[in-house]
Amino acid sequence: MEQYYYNTLTKPQQNTYNAIKVGLQSLAPSFSVPLLEQKELSEVFMKVRLDHPQLFYAGTFQYRYFPRSENAEMVPDYLFEKGKIKEHQKAMQARVEKLIRPAAKLSDMEKLLYIHDFICQNVRYDKLKKQYSHEIIGPLGHGVGVCEGIAKAVKILCDGLNLWCVIALAENNPEKGVKYRHAWNIVRVDKKYYHLDCTFDNSLGNPEEIRYDYFLLPDKQIFRDHERLVWKMPACEDGDRFYYKEKKLSFTKIEDVRRRSAQAVKKGKVLLFHWRGGYMTREVVQEFLQIFKEEAAKKEKFAKVSLNWAQAVVRVEFIAQAPLEELIMEDANEGEKE
């Protein structure tokens, strides 16, 4: 299990981190921790919970201390009473063990695909944002979650499959309509780091058609539609593991788009591809729309097109009747935006 945040702390912060971890693991109603400033204490508390998603029952905390004391008494706000926590712990442990068992002998890439696809097929975004949706108990116990709960579920499954995985946290940005901080994962494959945002892919696809627009992205791609990080993370510089590139669905030439469009119309299949032949300008989009229209017309069909502009991913479905809109702009994870 990767304790990424622990390793970023100073020695006094690590002492507080360890005291919080032990206190929460023992379900103590209150416990002593080395005193830090309030903001620092809150950050260490959060980092303990990001490193250890199995502490799903600890939501927030209060603390008290005496003047000139070196310690504070932390009083956690547990989401459930002690007996219920133990029941949930057993259920969560059994659930994680059951989920990882079929993937135990897969390669690291296959394990990551397995986890990603499980989330996209079995978890829906909780627009009501219930408290437990921020923890693993939401996605793994109730099939609902917000980004934080989904990122924690991904981490606990990665931990169980011996995959290096951390939870990344980005700032909110009210000016751009991003109301909340957003969480996703950074994973390591063959000593290189990649972004994995199951929440964003979940919001674009459905259980029958999974999307991979945010599967193993480098920094330069993810930050096209993600805000800056709250805390420093490993640099993700490699773009060669990006799903569509690996599957040869990342095109650089217009003629490839036309050829694959013709094949999709002929076979009656959806065409989903990534464009990396230059910037996704309005002119390029118009050229694509014209190609889809021409190829569809050859089979007396119409093209229904949606575009994830930030990630330059295009989805085309060839249908019997003219769509209401020629082009639908996709907005990943709209549940966290105004």
C-alpha positions, 0 to 999 in steps of 0.5 A, spaced: 500 500 500 502 506 497 502 511 503 504 517 498 502 523 503 505 520 509 512 521 505 511 528 503 510 530 511 515 533 516 517 529 522 512 532 526 506 532 521 508 524 520 508 523 528 501 526 528 499 522 522 501 516 525 497 518 532 491 519 527 491 513 524 492 509 530 486 512 533 481 511 527 483 504 526 482 503 534 475 506 533 477 511 539 472 516 541 477 521 542 485 520 542 491 524 543 495 527 537 501 532 537 499 539 536 499 542 530 496 549 527 488 548 525 489 548 518 495 543 518 492 538 523 486 538 518 490 537 512 494 531 515 487 528 517 485 528 510 492 525 508 491 520 512 484 518 509 487 519 502 492 514 504 488 509 507 481 509 504 479 503 509 478 509 514 471 510 511 467 511 517 471 518 519 468 524 516 470 530 520 473 531 527 473 536 532 479 538 537 481 541 544 487 543 547 490 546 553 494 552 553 502 551 552 500 543 551 504 539 546 498 535 544 491 536 542 485 531 544 482 529 537 475 527 537 473 524 530 466 525 528 464 517 526 459 516 520 456 510 524 456 507 531 462 502 533 458 496 532 455 498 525 462 500 523 465 493 524 459 490 520 461 495 515 468 493 515 467 486 514 462 487 508 467 492 505 473 487 506 469 481 503 467 486 497 474 488 496 477 481 496 471 478 492 472 484 486 480 483 486 480 475 486 478 475 478 484 480 477 489 477 481 493 474 475 492 479 470 498 484 468 498 491 471 495 494 465 489 489 465 488 490 472 487 497 471 482 496 465 478 491 470 478 496 475 476 502 471 471 498 467 468 495 474 467 503 476 464 505 469 459 499 469 457 499 476 457 506 480 453 512 478 454 519 480 451 521 486 448 528 485 445 528 492 452 528 494 450 523 500 456 523 506 457 516 504 458 517 497 465 521 499 468 514 502 469 507 499 462 505 502 458 509 497 461 506 490 463 499 493 457 498 498 451 502 494 453 503 487 453 510 488 459 515 489 462 522 488 469 523 485 472 523 492 469 516 493 470 513 486 478 515 487 478 512 494 474 506 491 480 505 485 485 506 490 483 500 495 482 496 489 489 498 486 492 497 493 489 490 493 492 488 487 499 491 488 498 497 484 502 503 485 496 508 486 495 515 489 489 520 490 490 526 486 486 532 489 485 539 484 482 546 487 475 548 485 475 554 480 468 558 481 470 563 476 469 557 471 463 554 474 467 548 478 464 549 485 468 543 488 475 540 489 475 534 484 479 528 486 482 522 481 488 517 481 495 517 479 497 510 477 504 507 476 505 502 470 512 500 468 516 506 472 512 511 469 506 515 472 499 516 469 492 520 470 486 515 471 479 519 472 474 514 472 469 519 474 470 523 468 469 517 464 463 514 468 460 521 466 461 520 459 459 513 458 454 508 460 454 500 462 453 498 455 458 503 452 464 505 456 469 511 455 476 511 456 477 519 454 481 519 461 485 512 461 492 513 463 493 521 460 499 525 461 499 532 465 499 536 458 492 532 456 489 532 463 490 539 465 486 541 459 479 540 463 482 539 470 484 544 475 491 545 478 493 540 484 492 542 491 498 538 493 504 536 489 504 529 485 509 525 481 510 528 474 506 524 468 510 525 462 508 519 458 502 519 453 504 513 449 499 508 454 493 513 453 487 508 451 485 510 444 493 511 442 494 504 444 488 501 441 490 505 434 484 509 435 488 516 435 488 519 428 493 524 425 490 524 418 484 526 415 484 520 411 484 515 416 478 519 419 474 518 412 476 511 412 474 509 419 468 512 418 466 508 411 468 502 415 463 504 421 457 506 416 458 499 413 458 495 419 453 499 423 458 500 428 459 506 433 466 510 431 469 513 437 476 516 436 481 521 439 484 526 434 492 528 435 493 531 428 493 538 430 489 542 434 481 541 434 479 547 431 472 549 429 475 548 422 477 541 423 470 539 427 467 542 420 471 538 416 469 532 420 462 533 420 462 534 412 466 527 412 461 523 417 455 526 413 458 524 406 459 517 408 453 516 412 449 518 406 452 513 402 448 508 406 442 513 407 444 514 414 445 520 418 451 522 423 449 523 430 456 526 433 458 528 440 465 531 441 469 531 448 473 538 445 478 538 451 480 531 450 479 531 442 475 525 443 469 524 437 463 519 438 459 518 431 453 514 431 450 512 424 442 512 425 436 512 420 433 518 422 436 525 422 438 527 429 435 533 433 442 536 433 448 535 428 453 536 434 453 535 441 458 538 446 460 533 451 461 536 458 465 530 463 463 530 470 457 535 469 455 533 476 461 537 479 460 544 475 454 549 476 
